[in-house]
Amino acid sequence: MKKKFFALMMAMVMVLSLDEADSNSGDSAGGESSGSSAFKVGVIGPLTGGAAIYGTCVANSAQIAVDEINALGGDIQFELMTEDDVNDAETSVNAYNNLMDWGMQLLVGPTTTGPSVSVAAKCFDERTFMLTPSASSTDVTAGKDNVFQVCFTDPGQGTSSADYMAENMADAKIY
């Protein structure tokens, strides 16, 4: 289910991005006429280190989505490039710069909150679409109209947890 949702999300973003570029410039995706029909998607997340389980899951899911979409054929195909940020904000910004040098048009990630906050600022300034699957701080998206979160935010999770405990564990002691 998650893989299909992710594939659908990427396909919708691609279609919306192409429509926006066509209506604004008359050129291909990204407003440039490159002669290539490949839509370049970058993924940033921890592929090594203590948080690698998060980054590898996202990277593998993105690869599955790209493979499934490309297998359908069509004029637009996806290219995917993944960068390891080892759950470090500075490394994540360097990974973002590498992906931009490659020609990235859409960013999935960073996966964790600290790196996402740093990269979101660059994405906003450079007008790059960013979709983080699991960064939960409201600082990631605050004031950024091109940066999005898939998961619940920290305040939402805290409030929902407190409400649940108040309704279902009123007599319990929480340590």
Solvent accessible surface area in square Angstrom, and as a share of the most:
residue,aa,sasa,rsa
1,M,192,0.86
2,K,175,0.74
3,K,96,0.41
4,K,149,0.63
5,F,97,0.41
6,F,23,0.10
7,A,13,0.10
8,L,103,0.51
9,M,41,0.19
10,M,4,0.02
11,A,29,0.23
12,M,93,0.41
13,V,10,0.06
14,M,23,0.10
15,V,85,0.49
16,L,118,0.59
17,S,38,0.25
18,L,31,0.15
19,D,90,0.47
20,E,102,0.46
21,A,13,0.10
22,D,77,0.40
23,S,87,0.56
24,N,109,0.56
25,S,57,0.37
26,G,63,0.61
27,D,55,0.28
28,S,47,0.30
29,A,20,0.16
30,G,60,0.58
31,G,28,0.27
32,E,125,0.56
33,S,96,0.62
34,S,81,0.52
35,G,85,0.82
36,S,64,0.41
37,S,57,0.37
38,A,26,0.20
39,F,4,0.02
40,K,48,0.20
41,V,0,0.00
42,G,0,0.00
43,V,1,0.00
44,I,0,0.00
45,G,1,0.01
46,P,0,0.00
47,L,50,0.25
48,T,74,0.43
49,G,58,0.56
50,G,91,0.87
51,A,13,0.10
52,A,20,0.15
53,I,131,0.67
54,Y,121,0.46
55,G,0,0.00
56,T,49,0.28
57,C,80,0.48
58,V,18,0.10
59,A,12,0.09
60,N,91,0.47
61,S,27,0.17
62,A,0,0.00
63,Q,77,0.34
64,I,64,0.33
65,A,0,0.00
66,V,4,0.03
67,D,76,0.40
68,E,83,0.37
69,I,23,0.11
70,N,40,0.20
71,A,88,0.68
72,L,153,0.76
73,G,39,0.37
74,G,66,0.64
75,D,125,0.65
76,I,53,0.27
77,Q,53,0.23
78,F,7,0.03
79,E,71,0.32
80,L,36,0.18
81,M,65,0.29
82,T,46,0.27
83,E,30,0.14
84,D,43,0.22
85,D,0,0.00
86,V,71,0.41
87,N,70,0.36
88,D,60,0.31
89,A,37,0.28
90,E,130,0.58
91,T,46,0.27
92,S,0,0.00
93,V,34,0.19
94,N,79,0.40
95,A,3,0.02
96,Y,0,0.00
97,N,56,0.29
98,N,74,0.38
99,L,0,0.00
100,M,63,0.28
101,D,129,0.67
102,W,64,0.22
103,G,35,0.33
104,M,9,0.04
105,Q,51,0.23
106,L,4,0.02
107,L,0,0.00
108,V,0,0.00
109,G,0,0.00
110,P,0,0.00
111,T,2,0.01
112,T,24,0.14
113,T,43,0.25
114,G,42,0.41
115,P,4,0.02
116,S,0,0.00
117,V,55,0.31
118,S,37,0.24
119,V,0,0.00
120,A,0,0.00
121,A,49,0.38
122,K,56,0.24
123,C,0,0.00
124,F,72,0.30
125,D,110,0.57
126,E,83,0.37
127,R,133,0.49
128,T,8,0.05
129,F,52,0.22
130,M,0,0.00
131,L,10,0.05
132,T,0,0.00
133,P,27,0.17
134,S,47,0.30
135,A,0,0.00
136,S,19,0.12
137,S,18,0.12
138,T,60,0.35
139,D,88,0.45
140,V,0,0.00
141,T,35,0.21
142,A,63,0.49
143,G,75,0.72
144,K,37,0.16
145,D,99,0.51
146,N,14,0.07
147,V,3,0.02
148,F,90,0.38
149,Q,36,0.16
150,V,68,0.39
151,C,43,0.26
152,F,163,0.68
153,T,41,0.24
154,D,71,0.37
155,P,77,0.48
156,G,33,0.32
157,Q,80,0.36
158,G,41,0.39
159,T,83,0.48
160,S,70,0.45
161,S,55,0.36
162,A,54,0.42
163,D,75,0.39
164,Y,128,0.48
165,M,67,0.30
166,A,70,0.55
167,E,140,0.63
168,N,87,0.44
169,M,88,0.39
170,A,83,0.64
171,D,145,0.75
172,A,56,0.43
173,K,160,0.68
174,I,118,0.60
175,Y,228,0.87
